[in-house]
Amino acid sequence: MDICKHFSEIKPEQSYSVSEAARFLGIHRCTIYDYITHTERPLPFFRMQDNQRIQFRGDDLIAYKTAGLPKKGRKRR
């Protein structure tokens, strides 16, 4: 049985964890938190009622990736 999910096939109606979202977007988990608090285009998320973990809807992840990820990096002077 294949444990690793194929993240090219995200289901829009399913919810995903921070790690799964990071793998789908091709970024590090820590960058996900930067995208959540991004000033111009924050990544939509919700919290589960039982354990308060951050979750992402599949359709939000697909839309965010197709719109292009925000630029992140050092600010040059």
N, C-alpha and C positions, 0 to 999 in steps of 0.2 A: 504494500500500500504506500502510495506517495504522500509523505507528510507535508512537503513543501507545496504551497498553493501556487498556481499559475496566476500571477497578478495582471496579466494582459486581459484576463477575462473577469473583470470586476462585475458583480451583479448589482445593479442600481438599487434594488430594494433591500439589500443586506447591509448590516452595519459592520464596521471594521475597527480594529484597535489601532493604537498609535504605531506599533511596529508594522502591522500589515499595511497601513496607509503609507508609511515611510518606504517600504519595499515597492509598493505600486508606483509612487512618485519618483523613486530612484534617488532618495535623499536620506540623510541620517535622521534618527529619531529626534535628536535635539533640534534639528531644523524645523521639524513639525511644530514645536512650541513657538518658534520664531514666526512661523506662518500664521499661527492662531492669533498672535498679537500684532500682526502686520498692520500698519496704520492705513495704507491705501487699499489693500485688498486682503482682508483676513480670511483664513480658511474656516468655513463653517463647521461646527462640531456640536455635540450634545453630551450630556452626562447621563449615565445609567442611574436609575433611581436606587437600586439596591447597594451598589458599591462605589458610586461616584467616579467611576473611571471614564475617561474621555473616549468617545466613540465618534466615528465619521460615517455618514451615509455614503453608499457607493456612488449614487448619482452626483453628490457634491464633489467627490474625489475625481470622477471622470470629467466634470465640468471645469474643475480647477486645473487639471492637467492639460486639457485641450485649450484653455485660455492662455496657457503659458505660465510657468512658475515665476514669481517675483525675483528680481535680481537681488542677490545677497552677497555681501562681501565688505571688505575694508573701504572706508570712506577716504578718498584721496584728497589732499589739500592742494 
